[in-house]
């Protein structure tokens, strides 16, 4: 016996037992007359009455129309009155329950057949819902075995003999069956013949759309999909909708044809073979606009991008066509990018709804799917600034290729953000271009010869009739349009293309800013330039510092029980505030809090950022007695303030950093920070760093002020928790090591404007405070890379006075020697330049060796862009001293390869800059604590051995 029959046998025996029980009195309503049992044990419906009702019921089961309407209504209501259990064959249980509750009897054999047949039909319906896509007609080329699985499930009725799988026969095809609540194929009908059931299931699941959805655990979602696809007539278009679809297909296909005619030898990654994507996207946008969406943010690969720009975003055709002109000169805005990577932002009226809609297609590199989290981050930001908490005004659409969607891990990292509170965008429409359903008429790109590797497939592709002709022929045949109307539509769009082509010849210069995907209205002047080239002081009033410090030391919510260990931390903060000093965590609090008062939103994201990896931040307090009750004191600074968002991310770097980058694109008036749990963890997000953060402005004229906080320091913690790999950021910095700059009053800000990003390693909390403040006060935006400390978070010497942070103070790019050595610079034998934590090791060692007069130590706080002007002053101050660069990192990492040629440029190659630090190594740091301490001792000895470089050649 098959698995189906075993299942049926179990259930039908349960049904038969129910049918045989006749000891319960019930009410029955017939023709608006009420029959009530007397309350005795003898049921009302017994004897001949019972037989009569039973006969009516069986007749109704076979065909509801065969009985009087009153009986039909009665049996429907009786069935509907039973509770629904989605885990049981519900209709059968209801029938059995009805017969039992009304005292009806039937023969075991008839009951068995009834239950078994209805079970079989329900199983058949479910089989199509689960596996119908296996026999859907998805291959337009007719070479199924080339790419698709040709497996045909045995439980689908592809031939009449397969009815036997369910214990059914050809003679059952015209028998009428009640439909379960888990299908909508009946429409307004509750029962259909078996023949009609199979026909409608095939029309739904086995045509040119495959549905694979029954793995979804949410019953409501499954029901929604069933209703949208199974309801009869749901796929029928009105004549007006058909004409619109045809017109959109004309634009989609003729655009590609036009490019192919004009630039046959140019790569453009055309959409041929999937032209229907354009009308599909436009329909999605039409429907979204109808439902209240105001802003759609899109991300997509290069295939079809130009077509989407032209026919969905509505980019001016002449600006697309001029991109093909090899004589087009680039404006001096940046290096630019190839045309099929560029983005666009456009506000227009949606013709279907007559509502204003904004469309943004994000620029992206060739790295497939890398744009996914960026789109989500920007979407989240636009929702946030609009107060769109449910995603009813702003939405995202992501387009994918099938192979990339399945193969690129960032797709899943992005999905993992979908339900996190500070990351969800409340849903995304994903459009996957399935190259096993669609096809590429010209291979990977127009320069490709796909016949090398796919000869059978491309023989078939070359025979394919274009989809536009197929659809036009169909509409002409059924009288929806005439041949003349179709030809006029083609001629109309061809004329539009030709006229735009003529205008495109007038363009002599390419302006990348015309392709900007995230404009900031009002932030720059009309030419896209900064409104000034100056930055005000970054300090704030002492009253403000004190107020923020007091709130940071408190619990601003009543009856909130915090951890005793946290109470000690808050008391220590309060004591520091009273003493007018800050540590690293409090300095950060001051910077963030000051922005909130000024209306600047602050967002801090990453793994464990709420507490801080090193348990130093504690921006979210947790009630120790009420589960999940939290308090964010930063949001209680003032009654009227910008919101502060601090959110622990999923365990992802690539996806989360891309998300935060996208969030920072939406507005220049926000400080968006991403903190790595340890600095070296950023390397799993290297694609975002290389392709978007480092080069985004040069390629796409896209400013971005994202801040990367990367814990860094050689502290004997092993090779994976030590180095944030500063050398990588420095290698990608665009300042010229050999070009001696011209200094002016605006040099500091101008240098920042010309750089691609800023790299700092602050040695004091005050300087960290200032560099964060400067990030927003600058008249432009640049990515900021901050190498943040670990042990310095609690180092007793790593504290700053309010005096270094009050109004009028600023970020110090270089902190010069200010001790005994600075008082007699001509007596100094050595100047040690360094950055970050190693400064404290050097100061301690200098004191131990009593060399405070002979050795000066200067801290380089901003490493890139290189502070040529300030270091020139330092070098000239100590003309007779050895110049040493000291770092705790290994020689082939860290900063030496970056700073050495720049120091040499300052001194015109007349003085050497000696290296002191650890020897080159393959790993970032040792995993042995003793080895770490020995190497530290060795380079500290060298740093203060004033004869170490005598007789050596540089």
ZAMARGU-4260 file (C-alpha; in steps of 0.2 Angstrom, whole numbers, plus 5000, padded with zeros to 4 digits):
<rodrens>
0) 5000/5000/5000 | 5007/5017/4995 | 5011/5031/5008 | 4995/5039/5003 | 4984/5024/5006
5) 4992/5021/5023 | 4988/5039/5028 | 4970/5038/5021 | 4967/5021/5030 | 4972/5029/5047
10) 4961/5045/5044 | 4946/5036/5036 | 4945/5024/5051 | 4944/5039/5063 | 4930/5046/5051
15) 4920/5030/5051 | 4920/5029/5070 | 4913/5047/5071 | 4900/5043/5058 | 4893/5028/5069
20) 4890/5038/5085 | 4872/5044/5086 | 4870/5048/5104 | 4870/5068/5103 | 4855/5079/5101
25) 4857/5094/5089 | 4848/5108/5081 | 4844/5108/5063 | 4838/5123/5053 | 4828/5119/5037
30) 4818/5132/5026 | 4819/5145/5041 | 4810/5132/5052 | 4818/5127/5068 | 4818/5109/5073
35) 4824/5106/5091 | 4827/5089/5099 | 4817/5085/5115 | 4833/5083/5125 | 4831/5064/5126
40) 4844/5052/5121 | 4835/5048/5105 | 4841/5060/5091 | 4829/5069/5080 | 4837/5063/5064
45) 4834/5045/5065 | 4826/5031/5055 | 4818/5037/5038 | 4823/5056/5042 | 4841/5051/5044
50) 4841/5041/5028 | 4834/5055/5019 | 4846/5068/5025 | 4860/5056/5022 | 4855/5054/5004
55) 4854/5073/5002 | 4871/5075/5009 | 4879/5062/4998 | 4871/5070/4983 | 4877/5087/4988
60) 4895/5080/4990 | 4894/5073/4973 | 4887/5089/4965 | 4881/5104/4976 | 4870/5110/4962
65) 4860/5093/4962 | 4850/5098/4978 | 4839/5112/4982 | 4847/5128/4986 | 4841/5127/5004
70) 4850/5110/5006 | 4865/5118/4998 | 4865/5132/5010 | 4862/5121/5025 | 4876/5109/5021
75) 4888/5124/5018 | 4884/5132/5034 | 4886/5116/5044 | 4903/5113/5036 | 4908/5131/5039
80) 4903/5130/5057 | 4917/5117/5061 | 4934/5123/5068 | 4948/5123/5056 | 4964/5114/5059
85) 4977/5117/5046 | 4986/5100/5050 | 4971/5089/5046 | 4962/5085/5030 | 4949/5098/5036
90) 4935/5095/5024 | 4934/5077/5027 | 4934/5080/5046 | 4920/5092/5044 | 4910/5080/5034
95) 4912/5066/5046 | 4909/5078/5061 | 4893/5084/5052 | 4886/5067/5049 | 4890/5062/5067
100) 4883/5078/5075 | 4867/5076/5065 | 4865/5058/5069 | 4868/5052/5051 | 4874/5034/5047
105) 4882/5027/5032 | 4889/5010/5027 | 4907/5008/5031 | 4912/5004/5013 | 4904/5020/5007
110) 4912/5031/5020 | 4929/5023/5017 | 4927/5028/4998 | 4921/5045/5002 | 4936/5049/5014
115) 4949/5040/5003 | 4944/5050/4987 | 4943/5067/4996 | 4960/5063/5004 | 4967/5059/4987
120) 4961/5075/4980 | 4968/5086/4994 | 4984/5077/4992 | 4984/5080/4973 | 4981/5098/4976
125) 4995/5099/4988 | 5007/5090/4976 | 5004/5103/4963 | 5007/5117/4975 | 5023/5109/4981
130) 5030/5102/4965 | 5021/5109/4951 | 5035/5120/4946 | 5045/5105/4941 | 5034/5103/4925
135) 5032/5121/4922 | 5036/5127/4904 | 5051/5138/4909 | 5063/5135/4896 | 5060/5146/4880
140) 5074/5137/4871 | 5067/5120/4872 | 5083/5112/4878 | 5078/5107/4895 | 5092/5096/4899
145) 5105/5109/4895 | 5102/5119/4911 | 5086/5113/4920 | 5082/5098/4930 | 5071/5087/4919
150) 5064/5077/4934 | 5045/5075/4933 | 5037/5071/4950 | 5027/5055/4950 | 5013/5063/4960
155) 5008/5076/4946 | 4995/5070/4934 | 5005/5072/4918 | 4996/5057/4911 | 4979/5049/4915
160) 4987/5033/4922 | 4995/5043/4936 | 4978/5045/4944 | 4981/5027/4950 | 4994/5035/4962
165) 4980/5042/4972 | 4968/5027/4970 | 4958/5037/4958 | 4952/5032/4940 | 4948/5040/4924
170) 4929/5037/4929 | 4932/5049/4943 | 4936/5064/4932 | 4919/5070/4932 | 4915/5067/4950
175) 4913/5083/4960 | 4924/5086/4976 | 4923/5099/4990 | 4939/5110/4989 | 4949/5113/5005
180) 4952/5130/5012 | 4970/5129/5007 | 4966/5132/4988 | 4958/5146/4979 | 4956/5137/4962
185) 4938/5137/4964 | 4935/5156/4965 | 4917/5158/4970 | 4914/5139/4969 | 4917/5127/4984
190) 4918/5112/4974 | 4924/5106/4956 | 4925/5091/4946 | 4941/5081/4947 | 4944/5086/4929
195) 4942/5104/4932 | 4953/5103/4947 | 4968/5096/4938 | 4965/5108/4923 | 4966/5123/4935
200) 4981/5117/4945 | 4990/5114/4928 | 4985/5132/4922 | 4992/5139/4939 | 5007/5129/4942
205) 5013/5121/4926 | 5013/5135/4913 | 5026/5149/4911 | 5027/5154/4929 | 5035/5142/4942
210) 5030/5144/4960 | 5041/5137/4974 | 5034/5143/4990 | 5027/5129/5001 | 5043/5129/5012
215) 5037/5145/5019 | 5032/5142/5038 | 5020/5156/5038 | 5003/5150/5034 | 4996/5167/5030
220) 5010/5171/5018 | 5007/5154/5009 | 4988/5158/5008 | 4992/5175/5001 | 5003/5168/4987
225) 4990/5154/4983 | 4976/5168/4982 | 4987/5179/4970 | 4991/5165/4958 | 4976/5152/4960
230) 4961/5163/4959 | 4953/5161/4942 | 4956/5175/4930 | 4969/5183/4941 | 4981/5183/4926
235) 4970/5191/4914 | 4974/5209/4908 | 4962/5222/4902 | 4965/5228/4884 | 4972/5244/4891
240) 4985/5235/4901 | 4989/5224/4886 | 4993/5240/4876 | 5003/5247/4890 | 5013/5232/4891
245) 5016/5232/4872 | 5022/5250/4872 | 5034/5246/4886 | 5041/5231/4877 | 5043/5242/4862
250) 5054/5254/4872 | 5064/5240/4881 | 5068/5231/4864 | 5070/5246/4852 | 5082/5254/4865
255) 5093/5239/4864 | 5091/5238/4845 | 5096/5256/4843 | 5112/5254/4853 | 5116/5238/4843
260) 5114/5248/4827 | 5124/5263/4832 | 5138/5255/4843 | 5139/5237/4837 | 5157/5235/4844
265) 5154/5243/4861 | 5151/5233/4877 | 5135/5238/4885 | 5128/5223/4894 | 5112/5223/4885
270) 5095/5216/4891 | 5092/5206/4875 | 5083/5190/4880 | 5075/5197/4896 | 5067/5213/4889
275) 5051/5210/4899 | 5061/5216/4914 | 5057/5234/4910 | 5038/5232/4909 | 5039/5222/4925
280) 5049/5235/4935 | 5038/5249/4928 | 5023/5239/4934 | 5030/5236/4951 | 5033/5255/4953
285) 5016/5259/4946 | 5008/5248/4959 | 5020/5254/4973 | 5015/5272/4969 | 4997/5268/4969
290) 4999/5261/4987 | 5008/5277/4993 | 5026/5274/4990 | 5035/5290/4987 | 5053/5285/4985
295) 5060/5269/4977 | 5079/5265/4979 | 5086/5252/4967 | 5102/5242/4965 | 5106/5231/4951
300) 5121/5223/4941 | 5127/5229/4924 | 5116/5219/4913 | 5102/5230/4907 | 5107/5245/4918
305) 5107/5257/4903 | 5089/5251/4898 | 5083/5253/4916 | 5091/5271/4917 | 5083/5275/4900
310) 5066/5268/4902 | 5063/5266/4921 | 5072/5280/4929 | 5070/5291/4913 | 5088/5297/4912
315) 5089/5309/4897 | 5094/5298/4882 | 5107/5310/4875 | 5117/5309/4891 | 5117/5290/4889
320) 5121/5290/4871 | 5136/5303/4873 | 5144/5290/4885 | 5148/5280/4869 | 5158/5294/4861
325) 5176/5291/4863 | 5180/5309/4860 | 5170/5314/4875 | 5182/5324/4887 | 5180/5320/4906
330) 5177/5335/4918 | 5190/5337/4932 | 5177/5330/4945 | 5186/5313/4947 | 5191/5297/4938
335) 5174/5292/4933 | 5167/5275/4929 | 5161/5265/4914 | 5143/5269/4909 | 5136/5252/4915
340) 5141/5256/4933 | 5134/5273/4934 | 5118/5278/4945 | 5105/5291/4944 | 5093/5301/4955
345) 5077/5307/4947 | 5060/5315/4953 | 5045/5314/4941 | 5027/5311/4940 | 5021/5293/4939
350) 5010/5292/4923 | 4999/5278/4930 | 4995/5287/4946 | 4999/5305/4942 | 5008/5305/4959
355) 5026/5312/4962 | 5039/5298/4964 | 5057/5299/4967 | 5068/5285/4959 | 5087/5282/4963
360) 5097/5269/4955 | 5113/5266/4965 | 5130/5267/4956 | 5140/5251/4960 | 5156/5242/4954
365) 5157/5226/4945 | 5157/5216/4961 | 5141/5208/4959 | 5128/5210/4974 | 5140/5222/4983
370) 5127/5235/4981 | 5114/5225/4991 | 5117/5231/5008 | 5121/5249/5002 | 5104/5250/4995
375) 5096/5244/5011 | 5106/5256/5021 | 5100/5271/5011 | 5082/5265/5011 | 5083/5263/5030
380) 5090/5281/5031 | 5077/5288/5020 | 5063/5279/5030 | 5071/5286/5046 | 5072/5304/5041
385) 5053/5303/5035 | 5047/5294/5051 | 5042/5280/5040 | 5043/5266/5053 | 5032/5254/5043
390) 5040/5256/5026 | 5025/5264/5018 | 5033/5278/5009 | 5051/5272/5005 | 5055/5255/4997
395) 5069/5246/4989 | 5071/5235/4974 | 5086/5224/4971 | 5089/5215/4954 | 5100/5200/4954
400) 5107/5188/4942 | 5103/5170/4946 | 5121/5164/4948 | 5126/5179/4959 | 5111/5178/4969
405) 5115/5160/4974 | 5133/5162/4975 | 5138/5178/4983 | 5138/5178/5002 | 5134/5196/5004
410) 5116/5192/4998 | 5113/5182/5014 | 5122/5194/5025 | 5110/5207/5019 | 5095/5195/5021
415) 5101/5193/5039 | 5098/5211/5043 | 5080/5211/5037 | 5072/5208/5054 | 5084/5218/5066
420) 5075/5233/5073 | 5088/5246/5068 | 5091/5238/5051 | 5074/5232/5044 | 5067/5241/5029
425) 5051/5232/5031 | 5053/5222/5015 | 5062/5222/4998 | 5056/5217/4981 | 5070/5205/4974
430) 5069/5203/4955 | 5081/5188/4950 | 5085/5187/4931 | 5085/5169/4929 | 5096/5165/4915
435) 5089/5147/4914 | 5072/5155/4911 | 5077/5170/4901 | 5092/5170/4891 | 5107/5181/4885
440) 5105/5184/4867 | 5123/5190/4865 | 5132/5180/4879 | 5140/5188/4894 | 5142/5205/4884
445) 5142/5211/4866 | 5161/5206/4864 | 5158/5188/4869 | 5157/5173/4858 | 5146/5161/4868
450) 5146/5148/4854 | 5164/5143/4861 | 5156/5135/4876 | 5137/5134/4873 | 5135/5129/4855
455) 5118/5120/4857 | 5111/5134/4867 | 5116/5148/4856 | 5110/5139/4840 | 5093/5139/4848
460) 5094/5157/4854 | 5098/5162/4836 | 5082/5154/4831 | 5071/5163/4844 | 5058/5175/4838
465) 5060/5191/4849 | 5047/5193/4863 | 5041/5209/4856 | 5036/5201/4839 | 5028/5186/4848
470) 5017/5198/4859 | 5013/5210/4845 | 5007/5196/4834 | 4996/5189/4848 | 4988/5206/4851
475) 4986/5209/4833 | 4978/5192/4831 | 4965/5195/4845 | 4961/5213/4839 | 4968/5222/4854
480) 4979/5232/4842 | 4981/5234/4824 | 4997/5232/4814 | 4997/5250/4810 | 4996/5255/4828
485) 5010/5243/4832 | 5021/5250/4818 | 5017/5268/4823 | 5023/5264/4841 | 5039/5258/4835
490) 5042/5273/4823 | 5038/5285/4838 | 5051/5278/4849 | 5064/5276/4835 | 5062/5294/4832
495) 5064/5299/4850 | 5081/5289/4850 | 5087/5297/4834 | 5083/5315/4840 | 5092/5311/4856
500) 5107/5304/4847 | 5108/5320/4837 | 5108/5331/4853 | 5121/5320/4861 | 5133/5325/4848
505) 5133/5343/4856 | 5140/5336/4872 | 5159/5338/4872 | 5162/5336/4891 | 5156/5322/4903
510) 5150/5328/4919 | 5149/5314/4932 | 5138/5325/4943 | 5124/5322/4931 | 5124/5304/4936
515) 5124/5307/4955 | 5113/5294/4964 | 5112/5303/4981 | 5111/5322/4980 | 5112/5333/4995
520) 5101/5348/4991 | 5107/5364/4999 | 5123/5357/5006 | 5135/5362/4992 | 5133/5377/4980
525) 5124/5376/4963 | 5140/5370/4955 | 5142/5356/4968 | 5157/5364/4977 | 5159/5367/4995
530) 5151/5384/5001 | 5168/5388/5010 | 5185/5381/5013 | 5186/5383/5031 | 5182/5374/5047
535) 5176/5382/5063 | 5184/5377/5080 | 5178/5361/5086 | 5177/5364/5105 | 5161/5367/5114
540) 5157/5377/5130 | 5161/5370/5147 | 5143/5371/5153 | 5139/5359/5138 | 5153/5347/5143
545) 5147/5347/5161 | 5129/5344/5157 | 5133/5329/5145 | 5145/5322/5158 | 5132/5322/5171
550) 5119/5314/5160 | 5132/5301/5155 | 5134/5297/5173 | 5116/5295/5178 | 5101/5284/5175
555) 5087/5296/5168 | 5073/5284/5171 | 5064/5281/5187 | 5064/5264/5196 | 5077/5257/5185
560) 5089/5245/5193 | 5106/5244/5185 | 5121/5231/5188 | 5132/5235/5203 | 5147/5235/5192
565) 5139/5248/5180 | 5135/5259/5195 | 5154/5260/5199 | 5157/5265/5181 | 5144/5279/5182
570) 5151/5285/5198 | 5168/5286/5190 | 5161/5296/5176 | 5153/5308/5188 | 5170/5310/5197
575) 5179/5314/5181 | 5166/5326/5176 | 5168/5335/5193 | 5187/5335/5190 | 5185/5342/5172
580) 5193/5327/5164 | 5188/5314/5152 | 5193/5296/5147 | 5190/5289/5130 | 5172/5283/5132
585) 5167/5300/5140 | 5175/5310/5126 | 5165/5300/5114 | 5150/5303/5124 | 5153/5322/5123
590) 5156/5322/5105 | 5140/5312/5101 | 5129/5322/5114 | 5135/5339/5107 | 5129/5334/5090
595) 5112/5329/5096 | 5109/5346/5103 | 5113/5354/5086 | 5100/5343/5078 | 5113/5331/5070
600) 5108/5312/5071 | 5121/5301/5077 | 5121/5282/5073 | 5133/5269/5080 | 5132/5252/5073
605) 5143/5236/5074 | 5145/5220/5084 | 5143/5224/5103 | 5144/5243/5101 | 5130/5246/5114
610) 5141/5240/5128 | 5158/5241/5119 | 5169/5227/5114 | 5180/5231/5129 | 5165/5235/5141
615) 5169/5253/5141 | 5155/5262/5132 | 5138/5256/5140 | 5127/5267/5130 | 5112/5256/5133
620) 5108/5252/5151 | 5098/5236/5156 | 5086/5234/5170 | 5092/5220/5181 | 5075/5216/5187
625) 5064/5218/5171 | 5068/5208/5156 | 5072/5218/5140 | 5069/5235/5149 | 5082/5246/5143
630) 5087/5265/5144 | 5098/5275/5132 | 5103/5290/5142 | 5110/5299/5127 | 5092/5301/5121
635) 5088/5310/5137 | 5100/5325/5136 | 5087/5338/5130 | 5069/5339/5127 | 5072/5345/5109
640) 5086/5335/5102 | 5091/5324/5087 | 5089/5305/5090 | 5103/5294/5095 | 5104/5276/5087
645) 5116/5264/5094 | 5113/5246/5088 | 5121/5229/5089 | 5122/5222/5072 | 5122/5204/5066
650) 5138/5195/5065 | 5143/5203/5049 | 5156/5215/5042 | 5153/5215/5023 | 5134/5217/5024
655) 5134/5229/5039 | 5147/5241/5033 | 5139/5242/5017 | 5122/5246/5026 | 5130/5260/5036
660) 5138/5267/5020 | 5121/5267/5012 | 5114/5275/5028 | 5127/5289/5027 | 5123/5293/5009
665) 5106/5299/5013 | 5111/5315/5022 | 5126/5325/5026 | 5119/5330/5043 | 5122/5314/5052
670) 5137/5306/5060 | 5136/5288/5055 | 5149/5276/5063 | 5153/5258/5061 | 5164/5250/5074
675) 5173/5233/5071 | 5174/5222/5085 | 5192/5221/5082 | 5201/5232/5069 | 5207/5217/5058
680) 5189/5211/5056 | 5186/5225/5043 | 5195/5214/5030 | 5180/5203/5028 | 5172/5220/5022
685) 5186/5224/5010 | 5175/5225/4995 | 5165/5239/5003 | 5181/5248/5008 | 5190/5246/4991
690) 5176/5249/4979 | 5164/5261/4988 | 5173/5270/5003 | 5190/5273/4996 | 5185/5277/4978
695) 5167/5281/4978 | 5169/5300/4976 | 5182/5298/4962 | 5171/5286/4952 | 5154/5293/4956
700) 5156/5311/4964 | 5148/5304/4979 | 5153/5312/4995 | 5151/5301/5011 | 5156/5305/5029
705) 5155/5287/5036 | 5167/5284/5051 | 5176/5268/5053 | 5181/5264/5071 | 5194/5251/5071
710) 5202/5245/5088 | 5221/5243/5085 | 5236/5240/5096 | 5250/5227/5098 | 5246/5221/5116
715) 5251/5202/5115 | 5234/5197/5110 | 5239/5187/5095 | 5239/5190/5076 | 5220/5192/5074
720) 5216/5204/5088 | 5230/5216/5086 | 5232/5226/5070 | 5218/5235/5060 | 5230/5235/5045
725) 5233/5254/5044 | 5245/5251/5030 | 5231/5246/5018 | 5221/5262/5021 | 5237/5272/5019
730) 5242/5263/5003 | 5225/5268/4995 | 5227/5286/5001 | 5228/5297/4986 | 5240/5311/4992
735) 5257/5311/4983 | 5272/5307/4993 | 5284/5316/4981 | 5274/5332/4978 | 5279/5346/4990
740) 5263/5356/4993 | 5261/5374/4993 | 5256/5380/5010 | 5242/5393/5013 | 5230/5398/5027
745) 5217/5386/5020 | 5230/5372/5018 | 5223/5360/5031 | 5205/5361/5024 | 5210/5361/5006
750) 5221/5346/5009 | 5206/5337/5017 | 5195/5342/5002 | 5208/5334/4990 | 5210/5318/4999
755) 5199/5302/4996 | 5198/5299/5015 | 5206/5303/5032 | 5216/5291/5043 | 5220/5296/5061
760) 5227/5287/5076 | 5223/5298/5091 | 5233/5297/5107 | 5221/5308/5118 | 5203/5307/5121
765) 5202/5326/5117 | 5209/5323/5100 | 5196/5309/5097 | 5182/5321/5103 | 5189/5334/5090
770) 5191/5323/5075 | 5173/5317/5077 | 5167/5335/5079 | 5177/5340/5064 | 5169/5327/5053
775) 5152/5336/5053 | 5159/5354/5054 | 5169/5352/5038 | 5160/5360/5023 | 5161/5343/5014
780) 5161/5325/5018 | 5175/5312/5018 | 5176/5295/5025 | 5186/5295/5042 | 5196/5280/5047
785) 5200/5280/5066 | 5212/5268/5073 | 5205/5267/5091 | 5213/5261/5106 | 5211/5246/5117
790) 5222/5247/5133 | 5222/5266/5132 | 5203/5265/5136 | 5208/5263/5154 | 5226/5269/5154
795) 5228/5282/5168 | 5239/5294/5157 | 5226/5293/5143 | 5215/5306/5149 | 5211/5324/5144
800) 5206/5340/5153 | 5191/5350/5148 | 5203/5364/5144 | 5208/5354/5128 | 5190/5353/5123
805) 5181/5370/5127 | 5176/5383/5115 | 5190/5388/5103 | 5200/5372/5104 | 5203/5361/5088
810) 5209/5345/5082 | 5228/5343/5083 | 5235/5335/5067 | 5252/5334/5076 | 5255/5335/5094
815) 5273/5341/5096 | 5285/5339/5110 | 5281/5351/5124 | 5293/5345/5138 | 5311/5348/5142
820) 5317/5344/5125 | 5306/5358/5117 | 5314/5371/5128 | 5331/5368/5121 | 5329/5361/5104
825) 5347/5363/5098 | 5353/5351/5112 | 5341/5337/5106 | 5350/5322/5099 | 5335/5313/5093
830) 5317/5316/5087 | 5306/5301/5088 | 5290/5303/5078 | 5276/5290/5082 | 5257/5288/5082
835) 5245/5280/5094 | 5248/5270/5109 | 5267/5267/5107 | 5269/5285/5113 | 5265/5280/5131
840) 5278/5266/5130 | 5291/5278/5123 | 5287/5292/5136 | 5289/5279/5150 | 5305/5272/5144
845) 5312/5290/5141 | 5309/5294/5159 | 5317/5278/5165 | 5332/5282/5155 | 5333/5300/5160
850) 5333/5306/5142 | 5320/5319/5143 | 5331/5333/5137 | 5340/5323/5123 | 5325/5315/5115
855) 5310/5324/5109 | 5294/5314/5105 | 5281/5320/5092 | 5265/5312/5089 | 5257/5311/5072
860) 5238/5311/5075 | 5232/5313/5057 | 5242/5301/5046 | 5233/5304/5030 | 5232/5317/5022
865) 5250/5319/5028 | 5252/5336/5038 | 5267/5342/5028 | 5266/5360/5035 | 5266/5355/5054
870) 5280/5342/5052 | 5290/5354/5042 | 5290/5365/5057 | 5295/5351/5069 | 5309/5346/5058
875) 5316/5363/5057 | 5315/5365/5075 | 5328/5351/5078 | 5341/5353/5065 | 5354/5343/5073
880) 5344/5328/5079 | 5342/5311/5072 | 5325/5308/5064 | 5317/5292/5069 | 5300/5284/5065
885) 5295/5272/5079 | 5280/5260/5078 | 5275/5245/5087 | 5269/5236/5071 | 5280/5226/5060
890) 5291/5235/5048 | 5281/5228/5033 | 5265/5234/5040 | 5260/5250/5050 | 5265/5267/5044
895) 5283/5267/5039 | 5282/5264/5021 | 5269/5278/5020 | 5278/5291/5031 | 5296/5288/5025
900) 5295/5295/5008 | 5285/5310/5014 | 5297/5315/5027 | 5311/5313/5014 | 5301/5325/5003
905) 5300/5338/5017 | 5319/5338/5020 | 5322/5337/5001 | 5331/5320/5004 | 5345/5328/5014
910) 5341/5319/5031 | 5337/5300/5034 | 5322/5295/5043 | 5327/5279/5053 | 5315/5265/5057
915) 5313/5258/5074 | 5300/5244/5077 | 5297/5226/5075 | 5305/5216/5061 | 5295/5211/5045
920) 5284/5197/5048 | 5270/5187/5039 | 5258/5188/5053 | 5252/5204/5060 | 5258/5200/5078
925) 5264/5185/5088 | 5253/5174/5098 | 5266/5172/5112 | 5266/5184/5126 | 5284/5182/5130
930) 5289/5185/5112 | 5279/5201/5112 | 5287/5208/5127 | 5304/5203/5121 | 5302/5212/5104
935) 5294/5227/5113 | 5310/5228/5125 | 5321/5227/5110 | 5314/5241/5099 | 5312/5252/5115
940) 5331/5250/5118 | 5335/5254/5100 | 5324/5270/5101 | 5334/5277/5115 | 5351/5271/5110
945) 5358/5287/5103 | 5372/5278/5095 | 5361/5265/5086 | 5363/5273/5069 | 5381/5279/5069
950) 5391/5273/5054 | 5375/5266/5046 | 5370/5271/5028 | 5352/5275/5025
</rodrens>
